[in-house]
Amino acid sequence: MWTLGGRGWGCARTLARWAPGAALGPAPTFGAAPESWPTCRVYSSAEFKEKLDMSRFPVENIRNFSIVAHVDHGKSTLADRLLELTGTIDKTKNNKQVLDKLQVERERGITVKAQTASLFYNCEGKQYLLNLIDTPGIQAQTVANFFLAFEAQLSVIPVINKIDLKNADPERVENQIEKVFDIPSDECIKISAKLGTNVESVLQAVIERIPPPKVHRKNPLRALVFDSTFDQYRGVIANVALFDGVVSKGDKIVSAHTQKTYEVNEVGVLNPNEQPTHKLYAGQVGYLIAGMKNVIEAQIGDTLYLHKQPVEPLPGFKSAKPMVFAGMYPVDQSEYNNLKSAIEKLTLNDSSVTVHRDSSLALGAGWRLGFLGLLHMEVFNQRLEQEYNASVILTTPTVPYKAVLSSSKLIKEYREKEITIINPAQFPDKSKVTEYLEPVVLGTIITPDEYTGKIMMLCEARRAVQKNMIFIDQNRVMLKYLFPLNEIVVDFYDSLKSLSSGYASFDYEDAGYQTAELVKMDILLNGNTVEELVTVVHKDKAHSIGKAICERLKDSLPRQLFEIAIQAAIGSKIIARETVKAYRKNVLAKCYGGDITRKMKLLKRQAEGKKKLRKIGNVEVPKDAFIKVLKTRSSK
């Protein structure tokens, strides 16, 4: 099940984000036969041979809406059908993931980057402009920020998709929606986006249930940059939503963020490809090209206004909060500048990624990046490889911890009492802090009741605390747990899917921080710390995690002429150890008998030489060994 979220831009007839007990108000009945629907027809973009005249769409005939759902719930398929129904694209068998333009989106079947499309639809003699935003399924927080930036209270249209599946039970889902979200079951629209069944009901619901935006076209220009792409020939292409005024080619505009002035070279709408227009008016969504060349010039959430007509900047986006951090380094340091440029261009399109410069003795110069989750990190890495041909080493993902400093001297040094640690190597010693804090999330698991026991055992093994358990119906259970974030960030989802045969779903939201017994675990090679493998773990799990890392490192390190001791240590205490045996030369090969003392003398000399070599020998961890250890850790 998923929903269509309409942006009212400050309208009153709304529903707060899944607020139980809230009502949508009286809604039209959508269970009636198609003949009872008002007469609507396609208003195809093919009718516009020249530049579109967007003044033909008054504010009351504009609807702004978005498809919001989890990964693999059919958002892109529904978007394809809506594009076909409105004549935006021709109806062919090849129309699959039309708005998903990235290679990673088509390969994984998920929406990574938000895409907009202006749909033209004629209903009861009125020409409507429906602005569709196909949102990323991997960035729920970004989607929420997207609506908040528009000062939007949501009108939610619940849609039950994939009713063509054999195991589909739409009536049961309707009852679940009514029980969990307090949305009347008769307001649900049952469709099959794949087959096109009842999809036109969605367009009708958008027109009738979602109010037009509240904007003022006579006021000075005020436009919000909500997304952007980079073109090497034209520079930054900014996706904008107009709250006030009008913008056209030749206008001089100013960025509220940088205070730089630009001349507009082109404006238009996405249909779904770029289609230039004469002007864009308040209430409309489109794109704007103004010669921005630097990634810093196109901040998502920035306000654009006309030169010499300053306005109060829009609230903009609430910055996304990274939940997972990982180090990123080029495989070859000669590729540093190319990788830097690629990361800058990708972060222009994805403002939810945070970037901090970092360095490593073994891996060289690099960055520490913050992501919304593990899938977000994997997709970002895949885009670097596919779009920019970049090969990187990605370290084990970690979460941001906090430490409360114990002395006024330290507080003065750090300029704050509570510090945040995103790099495990910088984790402060226990003597410097009064307590450690770890991030926690409120996780929601929905599963068939037959798997409840196994899932509860899994949650308990991850230090989770049960908060609630509700039977949605006779066969399905909703569990709520408070999870330490570091317990679920790597492999929890895979374990959950395995235990439930793929039927359980999992979602989580930030729940702040809690006190925890955390320790910094160092990995030593012959007594020398390897910073890249330092990790922060809970005290109760330190031994098992340290033993596993030592075992994997033993299998990855090449043998030397001397013995290599691999140790996991907490402070000065060794909690796990593995040994890489040395190559041994047979120094007795030339002895064919004779006095035993000669053999003993040769063996003693060899042992002393190896002891000396071990003291002066430097154990260098090859980069391929780092890659093997880090990839193994992230996949387990």
C-alpha positions as CSV (number, residue, x, y, z in Angstrom):
1,M,0.0,0.0,0.0
2,W,1.2,3.5,-0.7
3,T,-0.2,7.0,-1.0
4,L,-0.4,10.0,-3.2
5,G,0.7,13.1,-1.3
6,G,-0.7,16.4,-2.6
7,R,1.1,19.6,-2.0
8,G,-1.4,22.3,-1.0
9,W,1.4,24.8,-0.2
10,G,-0.3,26.1,2.9
11,C,-3.9,24.9,2.2
12,A,-6.3,24.1,5.0
13,R,-8.0,21.0,3.8
14,T,-5.3,18.6,4.7
15,L,-4.2,15.5,6.5
16,A,-1.1,15.4,8.7
17,R,1.5,12.9,7.9
18,W,-0.2,9.6,8.7
19,A,-1.8,11.1,11.8
20,P,-4.1,8.6,13.4
21,G,-7.5,10.1,14.0
22,A,-7.2,12.7,11.3
23,A,-9.7,12.8,8.5
24,L,-9.6,13.8,4.9
25,G,-13.1,15.3,4.9
26,P,-15.9,14.2,2.7
27,A,-14.5,12.3,-0.3
28,P,-16.1,11.3,-3.6
29,T,-17.1,7.7,-4.0
30,F,-14.6,5.9,-6.2
31,G,-16.3,2.5,-6.2
32,A,-18.8,3.5,-8.8
33,A,-18.8,2.4,-12.4
34,P,-16.6,4.4,-14.8
35,E,-19.6,5.8,-16.6
36,S,-20.4,7.9,-13.5
37,W,-17.1,9.7,-13.7
38,P,-17.1,13.3,-15.1
39,T,-16.1,13.5,-18.7
40,C,-12.3,13.8,-18.8
41,R,-10.0,13.5,-21.8
42,V,-6.3,13.6,-22.5
43,Y,-4.8,17.0,-23.1
44,S,-1.7,15.8,-24.9
45,S,1.5,17.7,-25.0
46,A,1.6,16.9,-28.7
47,E,-0.9,19.8,-29.1
48,F,1.9,22.2,-28.1
49,K,4.0,22.5,-31.3
50,E,5.8,25.7,-30.1
51,K,6.8,26.9,-26.7
52,L,4.2,26.3,-24.1
53,D,2.1,29.2,-23.0
54,M,1.8,28.4,-19.2
55,S,-0.5,31.4,-18.7
56,R,-3.3,29.2,-20.0
57,F,-3.3,27.4,-16.6
58,P,-4.8,29.5,-13.8
59,V,-3.9,28.7,-10.2
60,E,-7.2,27.0,-9.5
61,N,-6.5,24.5,-12.3
62,I,-3.1,23.4,-10.9
63,R,-2.5,20.3,-8.8
64,N,0.8,19.4,-7.3
65,F,1.2,15.8,-6.1
66,S,3.7,13.2,-5.4
67,I,3.8,9.4,-5.2
68,V,5.2,8.4,-1.8
69,A,6.0,4.7,-1.0
70,H,8.8,2.3,0.0
71,V,11.2,0.6,-2.4
72,D,9.5,-1.8,-4.9
73,H,5.9,-0.7,-4.3
74,G,5.2,0.3,-7.9
75,K,5.8,4.1,-7.8
76,S,7.6,4.2,-11.2
77,T,5.0,1.9,-12.8
78,L,2.1,4.1,-11.7
79,A,4.0,7.1,-13.0
80,D,4.4,5.4,-16.4
81,R,0.6,4.8,-16.6
82,L,-0.2,8.4,-15.6
83,L,2.1,9.7,-18.3
84,E,0.4,7.5,-20.8
85,L,-3.2,8.5,-19.7
86,T,-2.4,12.2,-20.1
87,G,-0.8,11.7,-23.5
88,T,2.6,12.8,-22.2
89,I,4.2,9.7,-23.7
90,D,2.9,7.3,-26.3
91,K,1.4,4.0,-25.0
92,T,3.9,1.3,-25.9
93,K,5.2,-1.9,-24.3
94,N,8.6,-0.3,-23.9
95,N,7.3,2.3,-21.4
96,K,9.0,1.1,-18.2
97,Q,10.5,3.3,-15.6
98,V,10.3,6.3,-18.0
99,L,11.2,8.8,-15.2
100,D,14.0,6.6,-14.0
101,K,16.8,7.9,-16.2
102,L,19.9,6.6,-14.2
103,Q,21.4,3.2,-15.0
104,V,21.4,2.3,-11.3
105,E,17.7,3.0,-11.1
106,R,16.9,0.7,-14.0
107,E,19.2,-2.1,-12.7
108,R,17.9,-2.0,-9.2
109,G,14.3,-1.2,-10.0
110,I,14.2,1.7,-7.5
111,T,13.9,5.5,-7.8
112,V,17.2,7.1,-6.7
113,K,16.6,10.7,-7.8
114,A,13.4,12.7,-7.7
115,Q,12.0,13.4,-11.1
116,T,9.2,15.8,-12.1
117,A,6.7,15.8,-14.9
118,S,4.1,18.3,-15.9
119,L,0.9,16.5,-17.0
120,F,-1.8,18.2,-19.1
121,Y,-5.3,16.8,-18.5
122,N,-8.7,18.0,-19.7
123,C,-11.7,17.2,-17.4
124,E,-15.2,18.6,-17.8
125,G,-14.0,21.2,-20.2
126,K,-11.2,22.5,-17.9
127,Q,-7.6,22.1,-18.7
128,Y,-5.6,21.0,-15.7
129,L,-1.9,21.2,-15.0
130,L,-0.9,18.2,-12.8
131,N,2.7,18.5,-11.5
132,L,3.9,15.0,-10.6
133,I,7.0,14.4,-8.5
134,D,8.3,10.8,-8.5
135,T,10.1,10.6,-5.2
136,P,13.0,8.4,-4.2
137,G,12.0,5.3,-2.3
138,I,15.4,5.2,-0.5
139,Q,15.2,8.6,1.0
140,A,12.1,8.8,3.2
141,Q,13.5,11.7,5.2
142,T,14.3,13.7,2.1
143,V,10.7,13.1,0.9
144,A,9.4,14.4,4.2
145,N,11.7,17.5,3.9
146,F,10.5,18.0,0.4
147,F,6.9,18.5,1.6
148,L,7.9,20.6,4.6
149,A,9.9,22.9,2.3
150,F,6.7,23.8,0.5
151,E,4.9,24.5,3.8
152,A,2.7,21.7,2.8
153,Q,0.1,20.0,4.9
154,L,-0.7,16.7,3.2
155,S,-3.9,15.5,1.5
156,V,-3.4,11.8,1.5
157,I,-5.0,9.6,-1.1
158,P,-4.4,5.9,-0.1
159,V,-3.9,3.7,-3.1
160,I,-3.7,-0.1,-3.1
161,N,-1.5,-1.3,-5.9
162,K,-0.7,-4.7,-7.5
163,I,-4.3,-6.1,-7.1
164,D,-3.5,-8.3,-10.1
165,L,-1.2,-10.5,-8.0
166,K,-2.5,-14.0,-7.0
167,N,-1.9,-13.5,-3.3
168,A,-3.3,-9.9,-3.3
169,D,-6.0,-9.3,-0.7
170,P,-7.1,-5.6,-1.2
171,E,-10.1,-5.9,1.2
172,R,-7.7,-7.0,4.0
173,V,-5.4,-4.2,3.2
174,E,-8.3,-1.7,3.3
175,N,-9.2,-2.9,6.8
176,Q,-5.5,-2.6,7.9
177,I,-5.4,1.0,6.6
178,E,-8.5,1.9,8.5
179,K,-7.3,0.3,11.7
180,V,-3.7,1.5,11.7
181,F,-4.1,5.0,10.1
182,D,-7.8,5.8,10.8
183,I,-8.5,6.4,7.1
184,P,-11.9,5.1,6.0
185,S,-11.6,2.1,3.8
186,D,-14.0,3.5,1.2
187,E,-11.4,6.2,0.4
188,C,-8.9,3.7,-0.8
189,I,-8.4,3.3,-4.6
190,K,-7.6,-0.2,-5.8
191,I,-5.5,-0.3,-8.9
192,S,-3.0,-2.4,-10.9
193,A,-0.5,0.0,-12.3
194,K,1.1,-2.9,-14.3
195,L,-2.2,-3.6,-16.1
196,G,-3.6,-0.1,-16.0
197,T,-6.6,-1.2,-14.1
198,N,-8.6,1.7,-12.6
199,V,-5.5,4.1,-12.8
200,E,-7.6,6.9,-14.2
201,S,-9.4,7.0,-10.8
202,V,-6.1,8.3,-9.4
203,L,-6.1,11.3,-11.7
204,Q,-9.7,12.0,-10.8
205,A,-8.9,11.8,-7.1
206,V,-6.0,14.2,-7.5
207,I,-8.2,16.8,-9.1
208,E,-11.1,16.4,-6.6
209,R,-9.2,15.8,-3.3
210,I,-6.1,17.9,-3.7
211,P,-6.6,21.7,-3.5
212,P,-4.7,24.1,-5.7
213,P,-1.6,25.8,-4.4
214,K,-1.9,29.1,-2.5
215,V,0.3,31.5,-4.4
216,H,0.4,35.1,-5.6
217,R,1.3,35.8,-9.2
218,K,1.3,39.6,-8.7
219,N,3.9,39.6,-6.0
220,P,7.7,39.7,-6.8
221,L,9.3,36.5,-7.9
222,R,10.0,33.9,-5.1
223,A,11.2,30.5,-6.3
224,L,12.5,27.5,-4.3
225,V,15.3,25.3,-5.7
226,F,14.2,21.8,-4.7
227,D,16.5,19.7,-7.0
228,S,19.1,20.1,-9.6
229,T,21.3,18.3,-12.2
230,F,24.6,19.2,-13.8
231,D,25.2,19.4,-17.5
232,Q,28.7,19.9,-18.7
233,Y,27.7,22.2,-21.5
234,R,24.9,24.2,-19.9
235,G,26.0,24.1,-16.2
236,V,23.4,23.7,-13.4
237,I,19.8,22.9,-14.4
238,A,17.8,23.9,-11.3
239,N,14.4,22.4,-10.6
240,V,12.2,25.2,-9.1
241,A,8.8,25.7,-7.7
242,L,7.3,29.2,-7.9
243,F,5.5,30.5,-4.9
244,D,5.1,34.1,-6.1
245,G,5.6,36.1,-9.3
246,V,6.7,35.2,-12.8
247,V,10.1,34.3,-14.3
248,S,11.1,34.4,-18.0
249,K,14.2,34.3,-20.2
250,G,16.3,37.4,-19.9
251,D,15.3,38.1,-16.3
252,K,18.1,38.9,-13.8
253,I,17.8,36.8,-10.7
254,V,19.6,36.7,-7.4
255,S,20.4,33.7,-5.1
256,A,19.5,34.4,-1.5
257,H,22.2,31.9,-0.4
258,T,25.2,33.3,-2.4
259,Q,23.9,36.8,-3.3
260,K,25.2,36.2,-6.8
261,T,23.3,37.6,-9.8
262,Y,22.5,35.5,-12.9
263,E,20.7,36.1,-16.2
264,V,18.1,33.5,-17.0
265,N,18.9,31.7,-20.2
266,E,16.0,29.3,-20.4
267,V,12.9,28.3,-18.4
268,G,10.5,25.4,-19.0
269,V,8.7,22.4,-17.8
270,L,9.6,18.7,-17.7
271,N,7.2,16.8,-19.9
272,P,9.0,14.5,-18.9
273,N,11.9,15.8,-21.0
274,E,12.8,19.5,-20.9
275,Q,10.3,21.6,-22.9
276,P,11.0,25.3,-23.0
277,T,8.2,27.7,-22.2
278,H,7.8,31.5,-22.5
279,K,7.4,32.0,-18.8
280,L,6.8,30.1,-15.5
281,Y,4.1,31.4,-13.2
282,A,3.5,31.1,-9.4
283,G,2.1,27.7,-8.5
284,Q,4.0,25.9,-11.3
285,V,7.0,23.5,-11.2
286,G,9.7,23.6,-13.8
287,Y,13.3,24.1,-14.5
288,L,15.6,27.1,-14.9
289,I,19.0,27.5,-16.5
290,A,21.0,30.6,-15.5
291,G,24.7,29.9,-16.1
292,M,25.5,28.5,-12.7
293,K,28.8,26.8,-13.2
294,N,29.9,25.9,-9.6
295,V,28.2,23.3,-7.5
296,I,28.2,25.6,-4.5
297,E,26.0,28.1,-6.5
298,A,23.1,25.7,-6.7
299,Q,22.2,24.9,-3.1
300,I,19.0,22.8,-2.7
301,G,16.6,24.8,-0.6
302,D,17.8,28.2,-1.9
303,T,15.4,31.0,-2.8
304,L,15.7,32.8,-6.1
305,Y,14.3,36.3,-6.6
306,L,14.4,39.1,-9.2
307,H,17.3,41.6,-9.2
308,K,16.5,44.8,-7.2
309,Q,13.3,43.1,-5.9
310,P,14.5,41.3,-2.7
311,V,12.0,39.1,-0.8
312,E,12.0,37.1,2.4
313,P,13.7,33.8,1.7
314,L,11.6,30.7,1.9
315,P,12.2,28.4,4.8
316,G,14.0,25.9,2.5
317,F,14.8,22.3,3.4
318,K,15.4,21.0,6.8
319,S,18.9,19.5,6.3
320,A,18.8,15.7,6.2
321,K,20.4,14.0,9.2
322,P,23.0,11.4,8.2
323,M,22.6,8.1,9.9
324,V,25.6,6.2,8.5
325,F,29.2,7.3,7.9
326,A,31.9,5.6,5.8
327,G,35.4,6.5,4.7
328,M,35.9,6.8,0.9
329,Y,39.3,6.7,-0.7
330,P,40.5,6.4,-4.3
331,V,42.2,3.1,-5.1
332,D,45.0,5.1,-6.8
333,Q,45.9,8.5,-5.3
334,S,46.5,9.9,-8.8
335,E,42.7,9.7,-9.2
336,Y,42.1,12.0,-6.2
337,N,41.1,15.1,-8.1
338,N,38.9,13.2,-10.5
339,L,37.1,11.5,-7.6
340,K,36.7,14.8,-5.8
341,S,35.0,16.4,-8.9
342,A,32.7,13.3,-9.2
343,I,31.7,13.5,-5.5
344,E,31.0,17.2,-5.8
345,K,28.7,16.7,-8.8
346,L,26.8,13.8,-7.2
347,T,26.3,15.7,-3.9
348,L,24.9,18.6,-6.0
349,N,22.1,16.2,-7.0
350,D,21.9,14.6,-3.6
351,S,22.1,17.1,-0.8
352,S,21.4,14.5,1.8
353,V,25.1,13.3,1.5
354,T,27.5,15.1,3.8
355,V,31.2,15.2,3.0
356,H,34.2,15.8,5.3
357,R,37.8,15.6,4.2
358,D,39.8,12.7,5.8
359,S,43.2,11.0,5.4
360,S,44.7,7.7,6.2
361,L,48.3,6.4,6.5
362,A,47.4,3.3,4.5
363,L,44.8,4.6,2.1
364,G,46.0,8.2,1.6
365,A,43.7,11.2,1.2
366,G,40.0,10.7,1.1
367,W,36.7,11.7,2.6
368,R,34.3,10.7,5.3
369,L,30.8,10.7,3.9
370,G,27.4,10.6,5.7
371,F,24.4,8.8,4.2
372,L,20.8,8.3,5.2
373,G,21.2,4.5,5.3
374,L,23.1,1.5,3.9
375,L,21.1,1.3,0.7
376,H,21.7,5.0,0.1
377,M,25.5,4.4,0.5
378,E,25.5,1.5,-1.9
379,V,23.6,3.4,-4.6
380,F,25.9,6.4,-4.2
381,N,28.9,4.2,-4.6
382,Q,27.4,2.5,-7.7
383,R,26.6,5.8,-9.3
384,L,30.3,6.9,-8.9
385,E,31.4,3.7,-10.7
386,Q,28.8,3.9,-13.5
387,E,28.5,7.6,-14.2
388,Y,32.1,8.7,-13.5
389,N,34.1,5.4,-13.9
390,A,35.5,5.9,-10.4
391,S,37.1,3.0,-8.4
392,V,37.0,3.6,-4.6
393,I,37.7,1.9,-1.4
394,L,34.7,2.2,1.0
395,T,35.4,1.5,4.7
396,T,33.0,-0.2,7.0
397,P,29.9,1.9,7.8
398,T,29.7,3.4,11.2
399,V,27.1,5.5,13.1
400,P,27.6,8.9,14.8
401,Y,28.2,8.5,18.5
402,K,28.3,11.2,21.2
403,A,30.4,11.7,24.3
404,V,29.8,13.9,27.3
405,L,33.1,15.5,28.4
406,S,34.1,15.3,32.0
407,S,36.3,18.3,32.6
408,S,36.0,22.1,32.0
409,K,39.4,22.0,30.4
410,L,38.2,19.6,27.7
411,I,35.0,21.5,27.3
412,K,37.0,24.7,26.7
413,E,39.2,22.8,24.2
414,Y,36.3,21.3,22.2
415,R,34.1,24.4,22.8
416,E,31.1,22.2,23.7
417,K,30.3,19.7,26.5
418,E,28.8,17.1,24.2
419,I,30.8,16.1,21.1
420,T,29.8,14.0,18.1
421,I,32.2,11.3,16.8
422,I,31.8,10.2,13.2
423,N,35.3,8.7,12.9
424,P,36.0,5.7,15.3
425,A,39.7,6.6,15.3
426,Q,38.8,9.8,17.2
427,F,36.8,8.1,19.9
428,P,37.8,9.7,23.2
429,D,39.2,7.6,26.1
430,K,36.8,6.7,29.0
431,S,38.9,8.9,31.4
432,K,37.9,12.0,29.4
433,V,34.1,11.5,29.4
434,T,31.3,11.0,31.9
435,E,29.2,8.9,29.5
436,Y,28.9,7.7,25.9
437,L,25.7,8.0,23.9
438,E,24.7,5.9,20.9
439,P,22.0,6.7,18.3
440,V,18.7,4.7,18.6
441,V,15.8,4.3,16.2
442,L,12.2,3.3,16.5
443,G,11.8,0.3,14.2
444,T,8.5,-1.0,12.9
445,I,8.3,-4.6,11.7
446,I,5.1,-5.9,10.0
447,T,5.2,-9.7,9.5
448,P,2.9,-12.7,9.2
449,D,2.3,-14.1,12.8
450,E,4.0,-17.4,12.1
451,Y,7.4,-15.7,12.0
452,T,6.9,-13.6,15.2
453,G,9.0,-15.9,17.5
454,K,12.1,-16.0,15.3
455,I,11.9,-12.2,14.6
456,M,11.6,-11.4,18.4
457,M,14.7,-13.6,19.0
458,L,16.6,-11.7,16.3
459,C,15.6,-8.3,17.8
460,E,16.7,-9.4,21.3
461,A,20.1,-10.5,19.9
462,R,20.5,-6.9,18.5
463,R,19.9,-5.3,21.9
464,A,16.5,-4.1,20.9
465,V,13.8,-3.2,23.5
466,Q,10.2,-4.0,22.6
467,K,7.8,-1.1,22.7
468,N,4.6,-2.4,21.2
469,M,2.9,-5.4,19.6
470,I,-0.3,-5.0,17.7
471,F,-2.3,-7.7,15.7
472,I,-3.3,-5.8,12.6
473,D,-5.6,-8.7,11.6
474,Q,-5.8,-12.4,12.2
475,N,-2.6,-13.2,10.3
476,R,-0.4,-10.1,10.5
477,V,1.5,-8.5,13.4
478,M,3.1,-5.1,13.8
479,L,6.1,-5.0,16.2
480,K,7.7,-1.8,17.4
481,Y,11.3,-2.0,18.9
482,L,13.8,0.6,20.0
483,F,17.0,-0.4,18.2
484,P,20.6,0.8,18.7
485,L,21.3,2.0,15.1
486,N,24.7,0.3,14.9
487,E,22.9,-3.1,15.4
488,I,20.8,-2.7,12.2
489,V,22.9,-0.6,9.9
490,V,24.8,-3.5,8.2
491,D,22.9,-6.8,8.0
492,F,19.7,-6.6,10.0
493,Y,17.4,-6.2,7.0
494,D,18.9,-9.3,5.2
495,S,18.6,-11.4,8.4
496,L,15.0,-10.3,8.8
497,K,14.1,-11.2,5.2
498,S,15.8,-14.5,5.5
499,L,13.9,-15.5,8.7
500,S,10.5,-14.4,7.3
501,S,11.0,-15.9,3.8
502,G,10.8,-12.4,2.5
503,Y,7.4,-11.5,3.9
504,A,8.4,-9.2,6.7
505,S,8.8,-5.4,6.1
506,F,11.0,-3.1,8.2
507,D,11.1,0.7,8.6
508,Y,12.7,3.0,11.2
509,E,12.8,6.6,12.3
510,D,15.2,8.5,14.4
511,A,14.6,8.3,18.2
512,G,17.5,10.3,19.5
513,Y,20.4,9.0,21.7
514,Q,20.7,6.7,24.7
515,T,23.5,5.9,27.2
516,A,25.5,2.9,26.3
517,E,28.7,1.0,27.4
518,L,30.8,1.6,24.4
519,V,34.5,0.8,23.8
520,K,37.0,1.6,21.1
521,M,38.5,-1.6,19.7
522,D,41.9,-1.3,18.1
523,I,43.3,-3.8,15.6
524,L,47.1,-4.3,16.1
525,L,49.6,-5.8,13.7
526,N,52.8,-6.7,15.7
527,G,51.8,-4.1,18.2
528,N,51.0,-1.3,15.7
529,T,47.5,0.1,15.4
530,V,45.8,0.0,12.0
531,E,43.6,3.1,12.1
532,E,41.4,2.1,9.2
533,L,40.2,-1.0,11.1
534,V,39.5,0.8,14.4
535,T,35.8,0.4,15.4
536,V,33.4,1.3,18.2
537,V,31.5,-1.6,19.7
538,H,29.3,-2.4,22.7
539,K,31.2,-3.8,25.6
540,D,29.3,-7.1,25.6
541,K,30.0,-7.8,21.9
542,A,33.6,-6.7,21.8
543,H,35.1,-10.2,22.0
544,S,33.0,-11.9,19.3
545,I,33.5,-8.9,16.9
546,G,37.2,-8.7,17.6
547,K,37.7,-12.4,17.0
548,A,35.9,-12.3,13.7
549,I,37.9,-9.4,12.4
550,C,41.2,-11.1,13.4
551,E,40.2,-14.3,11.6
552,R,39.3,-12.4,8.4
553,L,42.5,-10.4,8.5
554,K,44.5,-13.5,9.0
555,D,43.1,-14.9,5.7
556,S,43.8,-11.6,3.9
557,L,47.3,-10.8,4.9
558,P,50.3,-12.1,2.9
559,R,52.8,-14.1,4.8
560,Q,56.2,-12.6,5.6
561,L,59.6,-13.9,6.6
562,F,58.6,-13.2,10.2
563,E,55.6,-14.0,12.3
564,I,52.7,-11.5,12.3
565,A,50.6,-11.1,15.4
566,I,47.0,-9.9,14.7
567,Q,45.3,-8.6,17.9
568,A,42.1,-7.0,18.9
569,A,42.6,-4.7,21.9
570,I,40.5,-2.5,24.2
571,G,43.0,-0.1,25.7
572,S,45.9,-2.2,26.9
573,K,43.8,-5.4,27.1
574,I,44.1,-8.0,24.3
575,I,40.7,-9.6,23.7
576,A,41.4,-11.7,20.6
577,R,44.5,-12.9,18.7
578,E,45.4,-14.7,15.4
579,T,48.9,-15.4,14.0
580,V,50.1,-15.4,10.5
581,K,53.0,-17.9,10.4
582,A,56.3,-16.9,8.9
583,Y,57.9,-18.4,5.9
584,R,60.7,-20.7,7.1
585,K,63.9,-21.5,5.3
586,N,65.3,-25.0,5.9
587,V,68.8,-23.9,7.2
588,L,69.6,-27.6,7.9
589,A,69.4,-28.6,4.3
590,K,73.1,-28.4,3.9
591,C,73.8,-30.5,7.0
592,Y,74.3,-34.2,6.1
593,G,75.1,-35.4,9.5
594,G,77.9,-34.4,11.9
595,D,77.7,-32.9,15.3
596,I,74.2,-31.9,16.6
597,T,75.6,-28.7,18.1
598,R,76.2,-27.3,14.6
599,K,72.5,-27.8,13.7
600,M,71.4,-26.2,17.0
601,K,73.7,-23.3,16.3
602,L,72.1,-22.7,12.8
603,L,68.6,-22.9,14.2
604,K,69.4,-20.5,17.1
605,R,70.9,-18.0,14.6
606,Q,67.8,-18.2,12.4
607,A,65.5,-17.6,15.4
608,E,67.5,-14.5,16.5
609,G,67.4,-13.2,13.0
610,K,63.6,-13.5,12.8
611,K,63.2,-11.9,16.2
612,K,65.3,-8.9,15.0
613,L,63.4,-8.7,11.7
614,R,60.1,-8.7,13.5
615,K,61.2,-5.7,15.6
616,I,62.4,-3.6,12.6
617,G,60.1,-5.1,9.9
618,N,57.1,-3.0,8.9
619,V,53.8,-4.8,8.2
620,E,52.1,-3.1,5.3
621,V,48.5,-4.0,4.7
622,P,47.9,-4.3,0.9
623,K,44.9,-2.3,-0.3
624,D,43.3,-5.5,-1.7
625,A,43.4,-6.9,1.8
626,F,41.6,-3.8,3.2
627,I,39.0,-4.2,0.5
628,K,38.5,-7.9,1.3
629,V,38.2,-7.4,5.0
630,L,35.9,-4.4,4.7
631,K,33.6,-6.0,2.1
632,T,33.4,-9.1,4.2
633,R,32.4,-7.2,7.3
634,S,29.7,-5.2,5.5
635,S,28.2,-8.3,3.9
636,K,27.9,-10.3,7.1
